[in-house]
């Protein structure tokens, strides 16, 4: 709570590499300004985002450089190959995964940047420290803290948004009083040396 966009930009400048060992995702920050966050995304075969979600105020654009990206955008399902792109408007539920046999590589642009990169670091950091399920979804107390801290960046499709808000208002304060956080050390846990970027 109280995380600023300038603090997120300072913590995750261009060149920062993040890794989620549970979902098989890597990201390298290319540009991180108040206007937008741009990152290279690499997803190993079988890898996927933690689950269907919405970005309430941000547009997200995927430009596939290599591999096959399976996706769900609202009720539409499809695949993108190298050279393909898709833009996800704010408020539209979406999901994506590596649908190919090799690595998926894409450029992802989020506008405006807000706390988006911090949210990615928090969710992936939770995976690093063992506070997610096998698909990379945060456990209850951490989901409540994520909803409280990053509610403008991400809302998972399930549980319903009203339940997530209720958790943020009731469970998150209890989790904080018990010393739990999804920022700071958790966000830093997702950062790996640049040499770990798979070439």
Protein Blocks (a to p, Z undefined) as FASTA:
>chain_A
ZZafklmmmmmgghiacddfknopacddfbdcfkbccddddddehiacfbdcddfkbccd
dddfbdjddddehjbccdddehiacdddehiacddddfbfbdcddddddddfklmlmmmm
mmmmmmmnopacfkopacfklmmmmmmmmmmmpccfbdcfklmmmmmmmmmmmmmmnopa
fehjlmmmmpccfklpcZZ
